[in-house]
Amino acid sequence: MVPSLRPGDLVRLRPVFDRLAAGDLVAMRLGDRIICHRVTRCYPDEDGRQWVVTKGDRSAAEDFPSSAALIVGRVTEVIRPPVWNRLMWRTRGFLCALLARRRKASERQRSPS
């Protein structure tokens, strides 16, 4: 969903009580994950169930139609953590590996040969 959402961003959701409209940013259940995509169109089927078609902002094609029942909520706010916080999340694996390597090196220096 870049540029609207970036990795590490937090979103605030509100339940959808009224109709969705094209352009709404929604969070929806996709298997065991929750994704945020933008609504491109909504339509009812012959049984009166509501269907939505969504698309990621960087995606070239729309997603398959999904039942509106899969929508967890409408995104009302994007909370962007400070840059250092996002960098720490991205580099934590590298930092852990670096610290483990240094610890092993210092233990080798302390142990008698």
Secondary structure, DSSP 4 states (H G I P E B T S, - for coil): -TTTS-TT-EEEEE---S---TT-EEEEEETTEEEEEEEEEEEE-TTS-EEEEEE-TT-SSPPPPEEGGGEEEEEEEEE---HHHHHHHHHHHHHHHHHHHHHHHHHHHHS--
